[in-house]
Amino acid sequence: MDLNELREPITVTDSDLTGSSFSGVAMRDVRFEETRMSAARFDHIDLSGAIFARSKLAGARFANADLSGAHIENVTLADATIQNASLAGVAISDCDLTGMRIDGHLVSDLIAAYRKTV
């Protein structure tokens, strides 16, 4: 089914849209609930101000993404890899840093070494 140049809100419920494609579509203020989007691809998408709550993003890849000003709270990043990223001004607080490494060095060891110098 092709839907072109729609100019009104639509409601889609209990549907299977596997393999669908959306291009050049304005979708401001949309809501996705109880939706399975595994293996979905988002390319050249503006998600400024988007809220991801109770979302499973395990195995997701973020490449060439701007997460500046993002607020990340009550999330699991276990076994995640952050590579070639700017972490300038990032604040980390009240987090479990067990096993976390920066450039191959355990953060717990770096913090312990720092504490010995102050």
N, CA, C and O atoms as CSV, one atom per row, in Angstrom:
chain,resi,resn,atom,element,x,y,z
A,1,MET,N,N,0.858,-1.173,0.000
A,1,MET,CA,C,0.000,0.000,0.000
A,1,MET,C,C,0.904,1.235,0.000
A,1,MET,O,O,1.819,1.326,0.818
A,2,ASP,N,N,0.670,2.149,-0.871
A,2,ASP,CA,C,1.400,3.406,-0.918
A,2,ASP,C,C,0.524,4.518,-0.360
A,2,ASP,O,O,-0.623,4.691,-0.774
A,3,LEU,N,N,1.075,5.260,0.572
A,3,LEU,CA,C,0.389,6.439,1.110
A,3,LEU,C,C,1.290,7.626,0.811
A,3,LEU,O,O,2.408,7.699,1.321
A,4,ASN,N,N,0.828,8.534,0.009
A,4,ASN,CA,C,1.627,9.684,-0.391
A,4,ASN,C,C,0.939,10.985,-0.015
A,4,ASN,O,O,-0.282,11.114,-0.105
A,5,GLU,N,N,1.741,11.936,0.405
A,5,GLU,CA,C,1.295,13.300,0.682
A,5,GLU,C,C,0.123,13.376,1.656
A,5,GLU,O,O,-0.779,14.197,1.491
A,6,LEU,N,N,0.145,12.500,2.690
A,6,LEU,CA,C,-0.863,12.599,3.747
A,6,LEU,C,C,-0.623,13.872,4.543
A,6,LEU,O,O,0.530,14.250,4.753
A,7,ARG,N,N,-1.653,14.525,4.981
A,7,ARG,CA,C,-1.531,15.764,5.756
A,7,ARG,C,C,-2.378,15.712,7.018
A,7,ARG,O,O,-2.773,16.751,7.547
A,8,GLU,N,N,-2.658,14.505,7.501
A,8,GLU,CA,C,-3.482,14.374,8.700
A,8,GLU,C,C,-2.900,13.258,9.561
A,8,GLU,O,O,-2.241,12.356,9.044
A,9,PRO,N,N,-3.140,13.312,10.871
A,9,PRO,CA,C,-2.648,12.237,11.743
A,9,PRO,C,C,-3.306,10.915,11.386
A,9,PRO,O,O,-4.466,10.870,10.976
A,10,ILE,N,N,-2.547,9.844,11.549
A,10,ILE,CA,C,-3.113,8.517,11.361
A,10,ILE,C,C,-2.885,7.719,12.647
A,10,ILE,O,O,-1.932,7.982,13.381
A,11,THR,N,N,-3.736,6.768,12.913
A,11,THR,CA,C,-3.592,5.867,14.047
A,11,THR,C,C,-3.463,4.462,13.495
A,11,THR,O,O,-4.315,3.988,12.743
A,12,VAL,N,N,-2.380,3.806,13.883
A,12,VAL,CA,C,-2.158,2.430,13.448
A,12,VAL,C,C,-2.097,1.579,14.706
A,12,VAL,O,O,-1.281,1.843,15.589
A,13,THR,N,N,-2.942,0.567,14.803
A,13,THR,CA,C,-3.035,-0.267,15.995
A,13,THR,C,C,-3.000,-1.735,15.609
A,13,THR,O,O,-3.589,-2.140,14.606
A,14,ASP,N,N,-2.299,-2.535,16.419
A,14,ASP,CA,C,-2.257,-3.990,16.226
A,14,ASP,C,C,-1.978,-4.359,14.771
A,14,ASP,O,O,-2.717,-5.129,14.157
A,15,SER,N,N,-0.896,-3.795,14.233
A,15,SER,CA,C,-0.574,-4.013,12.819
A,15,SER,C,C,0.839,-4.554,12.671
A,15,SER,O,O,1.668,-4.387,13.566
A,16,ASP,N,N,1.112,-5.191,11.565
A,16,ASP,CA,C,2.447,-5.663,11.224
A,16,ASP,C,C,2.908,-4.873,10.000
A,16,ASP,O,O,2.435,-5.095,8.885
A,17,LEU,N,N,3.831,-3.955,10.226
A,17,LEU,CA,C,4.349,-3.121,9.139
A,17,LEU,C,C,5.771,-3.527,8.763
A,17,LEU,O,O,6.541,-2.708,8.264
A,18,THR,N,N,6.119,-4.795,9.005
A,18,THR,CA,C,7.449,-5.304,8.699
A,18,THR,C,C,7.826,-4.954,7.263
A,18,THR,O,O,7.044,-5.157,6.335
A,19,GLY,N,N,9.036,-4.427,7.097
A,19,GLY,CA,C,9.539,-4.089,5.776
A,19,GLY,C,C,9.065,-2.749,5.250
A,19,GLY,O,O,9.365,-2.397,4.109
A,20,SER,N,N,8.335,-1.996,6.053
A,20,SER,CA,C,7.838,-0.689,5.611
A,20,SER,C,C,8.988,0.315,5.536
A,20,SER,O,O,10.035,0.125,6.155
A,21,SER,N,N,8.780,1.363,4.786
A,21,SER,CA,C,9.784,2.405,4.619
A,21,SER,C,C,9.119,3.766,4.756
A,21,SER,O,O,8.044,4.005,4.207
A,22,PHE,N,N,9.770,4.650,5.493
A,22,PHE,CA,C,9.281,6.017,5.656
A,22,PHE,C,C,10.393,6.945,5.208
A,22,PHE,O,O,11.504,6.859,5.732
A,23,SER,N,N,10.136,7.817,4.271
A,23,SER,CA,C,11.162,8.723,3.761
A,23,SER,C,C,10.558,10.102,3.538
A,23,SER,O,O,9.477,10.232,2.965
A,24,GLY,N,N,11.258,11.117,3.989
A,24,GLY,CA,C,10.765,12.478,3.808
A,24,GLY,C,C,9.480,12.730,4.563
A,24,GLY,O,O,8.636,13.501,4.107
A,25,VAL,N,N,9.315,12.090,5.716
A,25,VAL,CA,C,8.074,12.164,6.476
A,25,VAL,C,C,8.280,13.012,7.726
A,25,VAL,O,O,9.240,12.797,8.465
A,26,ALA,N,N,7.400,13.965,7.971
A,26,ALA,CA,C,7.416,14.734,9.216
A,26,ALA,C,C,6.600,13.965,10.238
A,26,ALA,O,O,5.414,13.705,10.032
A,27,MET,N,N,7.244,13.601,11.345
A,27,MET,CA,C,6.557,12.807,12.371
A,27,MET,C,C,6.752,13.446,13.744
A,27,MET,O,O,7.049,12.744,14.711
A,28,ARG,N,N,6.592,14.749,13.842
A,28,ARG,CA,C,6.728,15.424,15.125
A,28,ARG,C,C,5.597,15.016,16.052
A,28,ARG,O,O,4.466,14.784,15.625
A,29,ASP,N,N,5.935,14.934,17.336
A,29,ASP,CA,C,4.947,14.618,18.374
A,29,ASP,C,C,4.245,13.282,18.138
A,29,ASP,O,O,3.061,13.145,18.444
A,30,VAL,N,N,4.963,12.293,17.595
A,30,VAL,CA,C,4.380,10.961,17.429
A,30,VAL,C,C,4.688,10.125,18.658
A,30,VAL,O,O,5.598,10.446,19.423
A,31,ARG,N,N,3.947,9.077,18.844
A,31,ARG,CA,C,4.129,8.213,19.999
A,31,ARG,C,C,4.152,6.760,19.522
A,31,ARG,O,O,3.274,6.320,18.781
A,32,PHE,N,N,5.176,6.029,19.964
A,32,PHE,CA,C,5.271,4.599,19.691
A,32,PHE,C,C,5.212,3.897,21.044
A,32,PHE,O,O,6.046,4.165,21.908
A,33,GLU,N,N,4.261,3.019,21.242
A,33,GLU,CA,C,4.121,2.267,22.486
A,33,GLU,C,C,4.013,0.788,22.168
A,33,GLU,O,O,3.359,0.395,21.202
A,34,GLU,N,N,4.658,-0.026,22.986
A,34,GLU,CA,C,4.620,-1.476,22.808
A,34,GLU,C,C,4.851,-1.845,21.346
A,34,GLU,O,O,4.087,-2.595,20.739
A,35,THR,N,N,5.929,-1.292,20.810
A,35,THR,CA,C,6.246,-1.461,19.397
A,35,THR,C,C,7.575,-2.189,19.244
A,35,THR,O,O,8.557,-1.821,19.889
A,36,ARG,N,N,7.620,-3.197,18.417
A,36,ARG,CA,C,8.857,-3.921,18.139
A,36,ARG,C,C,9.471,-3.347,16.869
A,36,ARG,O,O,8.892,-3.421,15.785
A,37,MET,N,N,10.669,-2.768,17.034
A,37,MET,CA,C,11.360,-2.180,15.898
A,37,MET,C,C,12.765,-2.762,15.780
A,37,MET,O,O,13.685,-2.072,15.342
A,38,SER,N,N,12.939,-4.043,16.172
A,38,SER,CA,C,14.265,-4.652,16.109
A,38,SER,C,C,14.759,-4.641,14.668
A,38,SER,O,O,13.995,-4.839,13.723
A,39,ALA,N,N,16.049,-4.405,14.532
A,39,ALA,CA,C,16.727,-4.325,13.232
A,39,ALA,C,C,16.260,-3.133,12.393
A,39,ALA,O,O,16.534,-3.077,11.194
A,40,ALA,N,N,15.556,-2.178,13.015
A,40,ALA,CA,C,15.156,-0.957,12.288
A,40,ALA,C,C,16.400,-0.114,12.024
A,40,ALA,O,O,17.377,-0.194,12.768
A,41,ARG,N,N,16.365,0.671,10.996
A,41,ARG,CA,C,17.480,1.566,10.665
A,41,ARG,C,C,16.959,2.990,10.635
A,41,ARG,O,O,15.967,3.296,9.973
A,42,PHE,N,N,17.649,3.851,11.365
A,42,PHE,CA,C,17.321,5.268,11.405
A,42,PHE,C,C,18.520,6.003,10.813
A,42,PHE,O,O,19.600,5.970,11.403
A,43,ASP,N,N,18.369,6.650,9.693
A,43,ASP,CA,C,19.479,7.310,9.004
A,43,ASP,C,C,19.047,8.726,8.633
A,43,ASP,O,O,18.012,8.917,7.995
A,44,HIS,N,N,19.833,9.705,9.030
A,44,HIS,CA,C,19.525,11.123,8.805
A,44,HIS,C,C,18.209,11.490,9.490
A,44,HIS,O,O,17.331,12.107,8.886
A,45,ILE,N,N,18.087,11.103,10.753
A,45,ILE,CA,C,16.860,11.318,11.513
A,45,ILE,C,C,17.114,12.346,12.605
A,45,ILE,O,O,18.128,12.259,13.299
A,46,ASP,N,N,16.235,13.301,12.774
A,46,ASP,CA,C,16.318,14.279,13.853
A,46,ASP,C,C,15.425,13.809,14.992
A,46,ASP,O,O,14.200,13.902,14.911
A,47,LEU,N,N,16.050,13.302,16.058
A,47,LEU,CA,C,15.324,12.847,17.234
A,47,LEU,C,C,15.537,13.799,18.405
A,47,LEU,O,O,15.456,13.388,19.562
A,48,SER,N,N,15.810,15.078,18.110
A,48,SER,CA,C,16.010,16.066,19.163
A,48,SER,C,C,14.810,16.087,20.089
A,48,SER,O,O,13.670,16.178,19.635
A,49,GLY,N,N,15.065,16.003,21.382
A,49,GLY,CA,C,13.993,16.055,22.360
A,49,GLY,C,C,13.217,14.755,22.501
A,49,GLY,O,O,12.236,14.703,23.243
A,50,ALA,N,N,13.642,13.696,21.798
A,50,ALA,CA,C,12.945,12.413,21.895
A,50,ALA,C,C,13.149,11.822,23.287
A,50,ALA,O,O,14.172,12.066,23.927
A,51,ILE,N,N,12.196,11.063,23.741
A,51,ILE,CA,C,12.273,10.387,25.031
A,51,ILE,C,C,12.199,8.885,24.770
A,51,ILE,O,O,11.265,8.396,24.133
A,52,PHE,N,N,13.196,8.168,25.271
A,52,PHE,CA,C,13.205,6.711,25.187
A,52,PHE,C,C,13.019,6.199,26.609
A,52,PHE,O,O,13.941,6.301,27.418
A,53,ALA,N,N,11.863,5.657,26.932
A,53,ALA,CA,C,11.577,5.155,28.267
A,53,ALA,C,C,11.185,3.684,28.169
A,53,ALA,O,O,10.451,3.289,27.263
A,54,ARG,N,N,11.677,2.886,29.099
A,54,ARG,CA,C,11.399,1.453,29.104
A,54,ARG,C,C,11.679,0.857,27.717
A,54,ARG,O,O,10.910,0.043,27.206
A,55,SER,N,N,12.802,1.287,27.126
A,55,SER,CA,C,13.161,0.860,25.774
A,55,SER,C,C,14.344,-0.091,25.811
A,55,SER,O,O,15.277,0.105,26.590
A,56,LYS,N,N,14.313,-1.096,24.995
A,56,LYS,CA,C,15.423,-2.030,24.873
A,56,LYS,C,C,16.251,-1.626,23.664
A,56,LYS,O,O,15.801,-1.723,22.523
A,57,LEU,N,N,17.479,-1.167,23.936
A,57,LEU,CA,C,18.381,-0.768,22.866
A,57,LEU,C,C,19.624,-1.657,22.856
A,57,LEU,O,O,20.659,-1.273,22.311
A,58,ALA,N,N,19.523,-2.844,23.460
A,58,ALA,CA,C,20.656,-3.773,23.517
A,58,ALA,C,C,21.139,-4.072,22.103
A,58,ALA,O,O,20.348,-4.408,21.222
A,59,GLY,N,N,22.424,-3.949,21.902
A,59,GLY,CA,C,23.011,-4.221,20.601
A,59,GLY,C,C,22.834,-3.096,19.592
A,59,GLY,O,O,23.257,-3.219,18.443
A,60,ALA,N,N,22.210,-1.995,20.015
A,60,ALA,CA,C,22.027,-0.857,19.098
A,60,ALA,C,C,23.390,-0.225,18.801
A,60,ALA,O,O,24.302,-0.285,19.626
A,61,ARG,N,N,23.516,0.360,17.657
A,61,ARG,CA,C,24.749,1.050,17.273
A,61,ARG,C,C,24.421,2.508,17.011
A,61,ARG,O,O,23.455,2.828,16.318
A,62,PHE,N,N,25.229,3.378,17.568
A,62,PHE,CA,C,25.105,4.808,17.333
A,62,PHE,C,C,26.383,5.237,16.633
A,62,PHE,O,O,27.459,5.163,17.227
A,63,ALA,N,N,26.295,5.676,15.407
A,63,ALA,CA,C,27.466,6.118,14.651
A,63,ALA,C,C,27.184,7.506,14.097
A,63,ALA,O,O,26.094,7.770,13.588
A,64,ASN,N,N,28.152,8.374,14.198
A,64,ASN,CA,C,28.008,9.749,13.725
A,64,ASN,C,C,26.765,10.389,14.332
A,64,ASN,O,O,26.013,11.083,13.648
A,65,ALA,N,N,26.559,10.146,15.627
A,65,ALA,CA,C,25.379,10.647,16.330
A,65,ALA,C,C,25.763,11.800,17.246
A,65,ALA,O,O,26.843,11.786,17.837
A,66,ASP,N,N,24.913,12.774,17.370
A,66,ASP,CA,C,25.107,13.899,18.286
A,66,ASP,C,C,24.228,13.675,19.507
A,66,ASP,O,O,23.012,13.856,19.445
A,67,LEU,N,N,24.840,13.281,20.613
A,67,LEU,CA,C,24.126,13.067,21.864
A,67,LEU,C,C,24.438,14.184,22.855
A,67,LEU,O,O,24.254,14.012,24.060
A,68,SER,N,N,24.910,15.329,22.356
A,68,SER,CA,C,25.242,16.427,23.264
A,68,SER,C,C,24.009,16.869,24.027
A,68,SER,O,O,22.923,17.003,23.462
A,69,GLY,N,N,24.192,17.090,25.313
A,69,GLY,CA,C,23.084,17.505,26.152
A,69,GLY,C,C,22.152,16.375,26.535
A,69,GLY,O,O,21.132,16.610,27.183
A,70,ALA,N,N,22.483,15.143,26.144
A,70,ALA,CA,C,21.626,14.002,26.485
A,70,ALA,C,C,21.662,13.756,27.986
A,70,ALA,O,O,22.669,14.027,28.640
A,71,HIS,N,N,20.592,13.255,28.519
A,71,HIS,CA,C,20.503,12.879,29.932
A,71,HIS,C,C,20.274,11.374,29.967
A,71,HIS,O,O,19.248,10.877,29.502
A,72,ILE,N,N,21.236,10.664,30.522
A,72,ILE,CA,C,21.169,9.206,30.561
A,72,ILE,C,C,21.059,8.801,32.019
A,72,ILE,O,O,21.984,9.030,32.799
A,73,GLU,N,N,19.933,8.199,32.397
A,73,GLU,CA,C,19.678,7.878,33.798
A,73,GLU,C,C,19.016,6.513,33.909
A,73,GLU,O,O,18.148,6.166,33.108
A,74,ASN,N,N,19.433,5.741,34.910
A,74,ASN,CA,C,18.874,4.406,35.149
A,74,ASN,C,C,18.959,3.526,33.903
A,74,ASN,O,O,17.982,2.889,33.508
A,75,VAL,N,N,20.142,3.503,33.294
A,75,VAL,CA,C,20.364,2.676,32.110
A,75,VAL,C,C,21.460,1.655,32.386
A,75,VAL,O,O,22.257,1.823,33.309
A,76,THR,N,N,21.493,0.622,31.602
A,76,THR,CA,C,22.557,-0.367,31.675
A,76,THR,C,C,23.425,-0.227,30.442
A,76,THR,O,O,22.953,-0.356,29.313
A,77,LEU,N,N,24.702,0.040,30.672
A,77,LEU,CA,C,25.672,0.118,29.578
A,77,LEU,C,C,26.712,-0.994,29.706
A,77,LEU,O,O,27.802,-0.890,29.144
A,78,ALA,N,N,26.379,-2.059,30.445
A,78,ALA,CA,C,27.305,-3.160,30.653
A,78,ALA,C,C,27.794,-3.693,29.312
A,78,ALA,O,O,27.005,-3.936,28.399
A,79,ASP,N,N,29.099,-3.868,29.212
A,79,ASP,CA,C,29.755,-4.405,28.012
A,79,ASP,C,C,29.597,-3.511,26.783
A,79,ASP,O,O,29.837,-3.962,25.662
A,80,ALA,N,N,29.201,-2.263,26.972
A,80,ALA,CA,C,29.114,-1.317,25.848
A,80,ALA,C,C,30.525,-0.827,25.500
A,80,ALA,O,O,31.428,-0.869,26.335
A,81,THR,N,N,30.698,-0.374,24.287
A,81,THR,CA,C,31.965,0.196,23.843
A,81,THR,C,C,31.716,1.605,23.343
A,81,THR,O,O,30.829,1.839,22.523
A,82,ILE,N,N,32.509,2.541,23.846
A,82,ILE,CA,C,32.453,3.928,23.366
A,82,ILE,C,C,33.797,4.180,22.704
A,82,ILE,O,O,34.834,4.079,23.359
A,83,GLN,N,N,33.796,4.502,21.432
A,83,GLN,CA,C,35.028,4.620,20.662
A,83,GLN,C,C,34.988,5.866,19.798
A,83,GLN,O,O,33.956,6.197,19.215
A,84,ASN,N,N,36.112,6.552,19.720
A,84,ASN,CA,C,36.236,7.764,18.902
A,84,ASN,C,C,35.127,8.763,19.221
A,84,ASN,O,O,34.493,9.308,18.318
A,85,ALA,N,N,34.901,8.996,20.507
A,85,ALA,CA,C,33.827,9.886,20.948
A,85,ALA,C,C,34.405,11.076,21.703
A,85,ALA,O,O,35.451,10.961,22.342
A,86,SER,N,N,33.738,12.194,21.632
A,86,SER,CA,C,34.084,13.334,22.475
A,86,SER,C,C,33.297,13.213,23.767
A,86,SER,O,O,32.066,13.225,23.764
A,87,LEU,N,N,34.017,13.099,24.863
A,87,LEU,CA,C,33.395,13.043,26.180
A,87,LEU,C,C,33.686,14.329,26.949
A,87,LEU,O,O,33.626,14.351,28.178
A,88,ALA,N,N,33.997,15.390,26.228
A,88,ALA,CA,C,34.310,16.676,26.856
A,88,ALA,C,C,33.137,17.150,27.697
A,88,ALA,O,O,32.013,17.255,27.206
A,89,GLY,N,N,33.401,17.433,28.953
A,89,GLY,CA,C,32.373,17.959,29.841
A,89,GLY,C,C,31.392,16.933,30.370
A,89,GLY,O,O,30.424,17.301,31.035
A,90,VAL,N,N,31.615,15.650,30.091
A,90,VAL,CA,C,30.708,14.610,30.569
A,90,VAL,C,C,30.852,14.462,32.077
A,90,VAL,O,O,31.969,14.455,32.594
A,91,ALA,N,N,29.746,14.345,32.779
A,91,ALA,CA,C,29.751,14.109,34.222
A,91,ALA,C,C,29.168,12.733,34.484
A,91,ALA,O,O,28.106,12.387,33.967
A,92,ILE,N,N,29.880,11.941,35.303
A,92,ILE,CA,C,29.416,10.609,35.674
A,92,ILE,C,C,29.295,10.598,37.192
A,92,ILE,O,O,30.265,10.884,37.895
A,93,SER,N,N,28.104,10.268,37.704
A,93,SER,CA,C,27.929,10.232,39.160
A,93,SER,C,C,27.011,9.093,39.554
A,93,SER,O,O,26.126,8.694,38.797
A,94,ASP,N,N,27.238,8.575,40.758
A,94,ASP,CA,C,26.414,7.490,41.311
A,94,ASP,C,C,26.291,6.313,40.348
A,94,ASP,O,O,25.200,5.785,40.135
A,95,CYS,N,N,27.429,5.905,39.765
A,95,CYS,CA,C,27.430,4.818,38.793
A,95,CYS,C,C,28.333,3.682,39.252
A,95,CYS,O,O,29.333,3.923,39.930
A,96,ASP,N,N,27.995,2.455,38.893
A,96,ASP,CA,C,28.839,1.300,39.153
A,96,ASP,C,C,29.898,1.259,38.060
A,96,ASP,O,O,29.580,1.029,36.894
A,97,LEU,N,N,31.156,1.482,38.432
A,97,LEU,CA,C,32.252,1.528,37.471
A,97,LEU,C,C,33.056,0.232,37.452
A,97,LEU,O,O,34.158,0.199,36.904
A,98,THR,N,N,32.521,-0.833,38.041
A,98,THR,CA,C,33.214,-2.114,38.118
A,98,THR,C,C,33.614,-2.588,36.724
A,98,THR,O,O,32.769,-2.779,35.850
A,99,GLY,N,N,34.912,-2.772,36.536
A,99,GLY,CA,C,35.422,-3.279,35.266
A,99,GLY,C,C,35.507,-2.250,34.150
A,99,GLY,O,O,35.948,-2.583,33.050
A,100,MET,N,N,35.095,-1.001,34.400
A,100,MET,CA,C,35.157,0.037,33.362
A,100,MET,C,C,36.611,0.382,33.059
A,100,MET,O,O,37.417,0.572,33.970
A,101,ARG,N,N,36.931,0.459,31.795
A,101,ARG,CA,C,38.295,0.770,31.365
A,101,ARG,C,C,38.297,1.999,30.466
A,101,ARG,O,O,37.390,2.211,29.661
A,102,ILE,N,N,39.332,2.791,30.627
A,102,ILE,CA,C,39.594,3.914,29.722
A,102,ILE,C,C,40.975,3.677,29.141
A,102,ILE,O,O,41.959,3.580,29.875
A,103,ASP,N,N,41.044,3.587,27.833
A,103,ASP,CA,C,42.295,3.283,27.129
A,103,ASP,C,C,43.017,2.089,27.753
A,103,ASP,O,O,44.240,2.099,27.889
A,104,GLY,N,N,42.255,1.060,28.133
A,104,GLY,CA,C,42.822,-0.168,28.675
A,104,GLY,C,C,43.095,-0.156,30.170
A,104,GLY,O,O,43.463,-1.188,30.730
A,105,HIS,N,N,42.926,0.973,30.824
A,105,HIS,CA,C,43.213,1.086,32.259
A,105,HIS,C,C,41.912,1.030,33.051
A,105,HIS,O,O,40.941,1.709,32.716
A,106,LEU,N,N,41.901,0.205,34.116
A,106,LEU,CA,C,40.733,0.147,34.976
A,106,LEU,C,C,40.510,1.497,35.646
A,106,LEU,O,O,41.431,2.059,36.238
A,107,VAL,N,N,39.308,2.007,35.555
A,107,VAL,CA,C,38.976,3.294,36.158
A,107,VAL,C,C,39.164,3.231,37.669
A,107,VAL,O,O,39.616,4.203,38.275
A,108,SER,N,N,38.825,2.104,38.284
A,108,SER,CA,C,39.005,1.978,39.733
A,108,SER,C,C,40.472,2.138,40.119
A,108,SER,O,O,40.778,2.730,41.154
A,109,ASP,N,N,41.393,1.609,39.286
A,109,ASP,CA,C,42.826,1.784,39.550
A,109,ASP,C,C,43.242,3.245,39.366
A,109,ASP,O,O,44.046,3.763,40.142
A,110,LEU,N,N,42.705,3.903,38.351
A,110,LEU,CA,C,43.032,5.306,38.111
A,110,LEU,C,C,42.554,6.190,39.263
A,110,LEU,O,O,43.260,7.106,39.686
A,111,ILE,N,N,41.363,5.910,39.761
A,111,ILE,CA,C,40.819,6.688,40.879
A,111,ILE,C,C,41.644,6.441,42.133
A,111,ILE,O,O,41.947,7.380,42.869
A,112,ALA,N,N,42.012,5.180,42.385
A,112,ALA,CA,C,42.832,4.858,43.560
A,112,ALA,C,C,44.179,5.556,43.482
A,112,ALA,O,O,44.648,6.092,44.486
A,113,ALA,N,N,44.812,5.562,42.319
A,113,ALA,CA,C,46.097,6.232,42.154
A,113,ALA,C,C,45.962,7.738,42.363
A,113,ALA,O,O,46.836,8.363,42.963
A,114,TYR,N,N,44.883,8.315,41.876
A,114,TYR,CA,C,44.640,9.744,42.055
A,114,TYR,C,C,44.472,10.074,43.537
A,114,TYR,O,O,45.031,11.052,44.032
A,115,ARG,N,N,43.707,9.260,44.228
A,115,ARG,CA,C,43.446,9.513,45.654
A,115,ARG,C,C,44.718,9.464,46.479
A,115,ARG,O,O,44.813,10.143,47.502
A,116,LYS,N,N,45.692,8.681,46.059
A,116,LYS,CA,C,46.993,8.608,46.777
A,116,LYS,C,C,47.788,9.891,46.610
A,116,LYS,O,O,48.642,10.207,47.438
A,117,THR,N,N,47.512,10.633,45.541
A,117,THR,CA,C,48.288,11.856,45.281
A,117,THR,C,C,47.682,13.080,45.926
A,117,THR,O,O,48.345,14.114,46.009
A,118,VAL,N,N,46.443,12.999,46.388
A,118,VAL,CA,C,45.797,14.176,47.002
A,118,VAL,C,C,45.692,14.044,48.498
A,118,VAL,O,O,45.177,14.942,49.163
